[in-house]
Amino acid sequence: MLNFALIGASGFIAPRHLKAIKETGNNLVAALDPFDSVGILDSYFPDCHFFTEFERFECHAESLKGNPGQIDYVVVCSPNYLHDAHVRFGLRIGANVICEKPLVLNPESIAPLEKLEKESGKSVFNIFQLRLHPAIIALKKRVEESPADKVYDLDLTYITSRGNWYFTSWKGEVSKSGGLATNIGVHFYDMLSWIFGEVKENTVHLSKEDCVSGFLEFRKARVRYFLSINIDTLPQELKASGKRTYRSMKMNGEEIEFSDGFTDLHTESYRHILGGNGYRPSDALRSIQIVNVIRNSEPTGLNENSHPFAKSYFI
């Protein structure tokens, strides 16, 4: 049984990590969050030590070094802009680190983390659960077995409606979240680059606080994408039925269904990591580069490569 500590215990994604730690037969010994509404811990690890101040959490983690209860893994589920610092903390106390995406906000932060990894003798792992999805694995195999010069046309659409709270929270601040493409899209960009190869073109057509759309050309795919948290961008029939989320990926007109099991892959990710097969900082670099370009690009406006939903946004 390995000992885990978790930073960001009250966040949206934390329960998936708590479940994964439990289901892989391990123990959570410490957790941190400035917000103390963490009753979820009782469902998994009621004996876990909980802290609302980083300094006290750090002191406790340091006191465990060299003891039977020493922390083996630090799990980072904090706001995006704190990931880099919290990953460094985990390495400094002699633990391996499992970090939610995005690992960092800027590509130039990857190399220093790798340097610190080597100095500490520990490893950093990024959660890329879509790489473990059976439908995505099958798609990657299909693309790899296609003719070398085959280039696919894809439309990626992801709408996950959010209320006004989003813009008041850290997620609504670009300096903290990395912007919409980073916050809700980085795992999709990782998936695309993992399947279709290196990026040849990255153009942004539309960039608002509630949606972003553009065109990505990979070695083996041309991708029109549309990401949104605006409920009014949902297809009318879905909105009328009370749905708040829409996820679609069409390749050459064929729907690639990967909604089932989309949220249930964290335990599998942990099994891969603990089995020595996790994804490292270098694996995160390409998707971090993609969202960095999107964040810093001036939108060009709509053109023939624009996603259909982006076109309708202006109607």
Secondary structure, 3 states (H helix, E strand, C coil): CCEEEEECCCCCCHHHHHHHHHHCCCEEEEEECCCCCCCCHHHHCCCCEEECCHHHHHHHHHHHCCCCCCCCEEEECCCHHHHHHHHHHHHHCCCEEEECCCCCCCHHHHHHHHHHHHHHCCCEEECCHHHHCHHHHHHHHHHHCCCCCCCEEEEEEEEECCCCHHHHCHHHCHHHHCCHHHHHHHHHHHHHHHHHCCEEEEEEEEECCCEEEEEEEECCEEEEEEEECCHHHCCHHHHHCCCCEEEEEEECCEECCCCCCCCCCHHHHHHHHHCCCCECHHHHHHHHHHHHHHHHCCCCCCCCCCCHHHHHHCC
